Amino acid sequence: MAEEGKHTAKLIGEFENCNDIECWITSADISSDGKKVVLLSQKNVLVFTDFKGDNFLSGKVKKIELKYESQKEGICFKDGNTLLITDEKSHGEGGNLYELKIDVDN
């Protein structure tokens, strides 16, 4: 339960996706069952599983390369194995909603 007041953030982990601008994380979501966390960049989706507590970086990670080059801005779980991804409209392209099935068991 959230408590009102002044709180200090504490670093619990780090992850190096890559140094290119296409690897900057633009969005994140956690599955409704709390067992998967996804991070979105222009280049890929990172799916974290089997983590301990709130430290999702302590578990397994699966990197899913995205083939369509665009300014991806939003990600959320539609269900436990389906993601919805949005991209920004720029120069007459983009502004789309994509559906991505994930299989983290393989």
C-alpha positions as CSV (number, residue, x, y, z in Angstrom):
1,M,0.0,0.0,0.0
2,A,1.3,3.4,-0.9
3,E,2.2,5.8,2.0
4,E,2.1,9.5,1.8
5,G,5.4,11.3,2.7
6,K,8.9,11.9,1.6
7,H,10.7,8.8,0.3
8,T,14.2,8.2,-1.0
9,A,14.6,6.1,-4.1
10,K,17.1,3.3,-3.8
11,L,19.0,1.7,-6.8
12,I,18.3,-2.0,-6.9
13,G,19.8,-2.9,-10.3
14,E,21.1,-1.9,-13.6
15,F,20.9,-3.2,-17.2
16,E,22.8,-2.2,-20.2
17,N,20.6,-2.4,-23.3
18,C,23.2,-0.6,-25.6
19,N,24.5,2.9,-26.0
20,D,22.8,3.7,-29.3
21,I,19.8,6.2,-29.3
22,E,17.7,3.3,-30.7
23,C,18.2,1.4,-27.4
24,W,16.9,4.1,-25.1
25,I,14.0,2.7,-23.1
26,T,10.8,4.6,-23.9
27,S,8.1,2.6,-22.0
28,A,7.6,-0.3,-19.6
29,D,4.8,-2.5,-18.2
30,I,4.3,-5.4,-15.8
31,S,1.9,-8.2,-16.5
32,S,-1.3,-8.4,-14.4
33,D,0.1,-11.5,-12.5
34,G,3.3,-9.7,-11.7
35,K,5.5,-12.4,-13.4
36,K,6.7,-10.5,-16.5
37,V,8.1,-7.0,-17.0
38,V,8.6,-5.6,-20.5
39,L,10.8,-2.6,-21.6
40,L,10.5,-1.0,-25.0
41,S,13.0,0.7,-27.2
42,Q,13.0,1.6,-30.9
43,K,15.1,-1.4,-31.5
44,N,13.7,-4.2,-29.2
45,V,11.5,-5.4,-26.5
46,L,13.1,-6.8,-23.4
47,V,11.0,-9.4,-21.4
48,F,12.1,-10.1,-17.9
49,T,10.9,-13.2,-16.0
50,D,11.8,-15.4,-13.0
51,F,12.9,-12.3,-11.0
52,K,12.9,-12.0,-7.2
53,G,10.7,-9.4,-5.6
54,D,10.8,-6.0,-7.2
55,N,14.2,-6.6,-8.8
56,F,13.1,-7.7,-12.2
57,L,16.7,-7.3,-13.4
58,S,17.7,-10.3,-11.2
59,G,15.9,-12.8,-13.4
60,K,16.0,-14.0,-17.0
61,V,15.8,-11.7,-19.9
62,K,14.7,-12.4,-23.5
63,K,15.4,-9.8,-26.2
64,I,13.0,-9.6,-29.1
65,E,14.4,-7.6,-32.0
66,L,11.9,-5.3,-33.7
67,K,12.2,-5.1,-37.5
68,Y,10.1,-2.1,-38.2
69,E,12.1,1.1,-37.6
70,S,10.0,3.8,-36.0
71,Q,9.8,6.0,-32.8
72,K,8.2,3.4,-30.5
73,E,6.7,5.1,-27.5
74,G,4.3,2.9,-25.6
75,I,3.9,-0.7,-24.5
76,C,1.4,-2.6,-22.4
77,F,0.2,-6.1,-21.8
78,K,-3.1,-7.1,-23.6
79,D,-2.9,-10.4,-21.8
80,G,-0.1,-12.6,-20.4
81,N,1.5,-13.4,-23.7
82,T,0.4,-10.5,-26.0
83,L,1.8,-6.9,-26.0
84,L,0.4,-3.8,-27.6
85,I,3.0,-1.3,-28.9
86,T,2.5,2.2,-30.3
87,D,4.7,4.4,-32.3
88,E,4.8,8.2,-32.8
89,K,3.6,9.7,-36.1
90,S,6.5,11.6,-37.7
91,H,7.1,12.8,-41.3
92,G,3.9,11.1,-42.5
93,E,4.7,7.7,-41.1
94,G,3.9,5.9,-37.8
95,G,1.1,6.6,-35.5
96,N,0.3,2.9,-35.4
97,L,-0.8,0.3,-32.9
98,Y,1.0,-3.1,-33.1
99,E,0.3,-6.4,-31.5
100,L,3.2,-8.7,-30.5
101,K,2.8,-12.3,-29.2
102,I,5.6,-13.2,-26.9
103,D,6.8,-16.7,-25.9
104,V,9.2,-16.5,-23.1
105,D,9.5,-20.3,-22.6
106,N,11.6,-20.7,-25.7
